[in-house]
Amino acid sequence: MTLVNPPSLVLNGVEFDFDAGLLHGKDGEDVPLRPQSLAVLKHLIANANRVVTKDELLDTVWPGIAVTENSL
């Protein structure tokens, strides 16, 4: 089962705005997310009901591209 990504998620006072690709900090500052960081967050939230492997994340976020584990 795959969950639908919400438009935003609040965790410990920080809002993840997936539509805008931003973090809204506790003090109101906006922090833009890199596309890969946003993709990792979206994939983890969409699959929150199961363990997501490192290889799955690499294949999902960087398909067909050779990257190291440090990219995560």
C-alpha positions in Angstrom: 0.0 0.0 0.0 1.4 3.4 -0.9 0.2 6.5 0.9 -0.6 9.8 -0.9 1.9 12.6 -0.2 0.3 15.4 1.8 0.8 19.0 0.6 2.6 19.7 3.9 3.7 18.0 7.1 4.5 19.6 10.5 7.1 17.9 12.6 8.5 19.5 15.8 7.3 22.9 14.7 8.9 22.7 11.3 6.6 22.5 8.3 7.6 20.6 5.2 5.8 22.3 2.3 6.0 19.7 -0.5 4.2 21.8 -3.1 6.6 24.7 -2.7 9.7 22.6 -1.9 10.4 24.5 1.3 10.9 24.0 5.0 9.1 26.6 7.1 11.2 26.9 10.2 10.0 27.5 13.8 11.0 31.2 13.5 9.3 31.7 10.2 12.3 31.4 8.0 11.9 29.6 4.7 14.6 27.1 3.7 14.5 25.8 0.1 15.0 22.1 -0.3 17.2 20.6 -3.1 15.1 18.5 -5.5 16.7 15.3 -4.3 16.2 16.1 -0.6 12.5 16.8 -1.3 12.2 13.5 -3.3 13.8 11.5 -0.4 11.3 13.1 2.1 8.3 12.4 -0.2 9.3 8.8 -0.7 9.8 8.2 3.0 6.5 9.7 3.9 4.7 7.8 1.1 6.1 4.6 2.4 5.9 5.3 6.1 4.2 2.0 6.8 7.3 0.0 5.9 11.1 -0.1 6.0 12.6 1.7 3.0 16.0 0.4 2.0 19.0 2.5 1.1 19.1 0.8 -2.4 15.4 1.7 -2.9 16.0 5.3 -2.1 19.0 5.5 -4.4 17.1 3.8 -7.2 14.0 6.1 -6.7 15.7 9.4 -6.2 18.7 8.9 -8.6 17.4 6.4 -11.2 20.1 5.2 -13.6 22.7 7.5 -12.0 25.7 6.2 -10.2 25.9 7.9 -6.8 27.5 7.1 -3.5 25.7 6.4 -0.2 26.9 9.8 0.9 24.3 11.3 -1.3 21.7 10.2 1.2 
